[in-house]
Amino acid sequence: MDTGQALARLEAAVERLAIAAARPRGPVGEGVSRAQVQAIADRLDETIARLRSALGEDA
């Protein structure tokens, strides 16, 4: 996979996350916990950092 394809896939994934985040939430206590959300955010930050490193960009 070339860099352009990887970037396009990452952008599509982030767009899907944004759409999911914009959906109405259920009552408090249902769904994903704050800890799970934080873990996902941390993984996304790490992935973005790796991508920037691979592209030779400063974070």
Secondary structure, 3 states (H helix, E strand, C coil): CCHHHHHHHHHHHHHHHHHHHHCCCCCCCCCCCHHHHHHHHHHHHHHHHHHHHHHCCCC
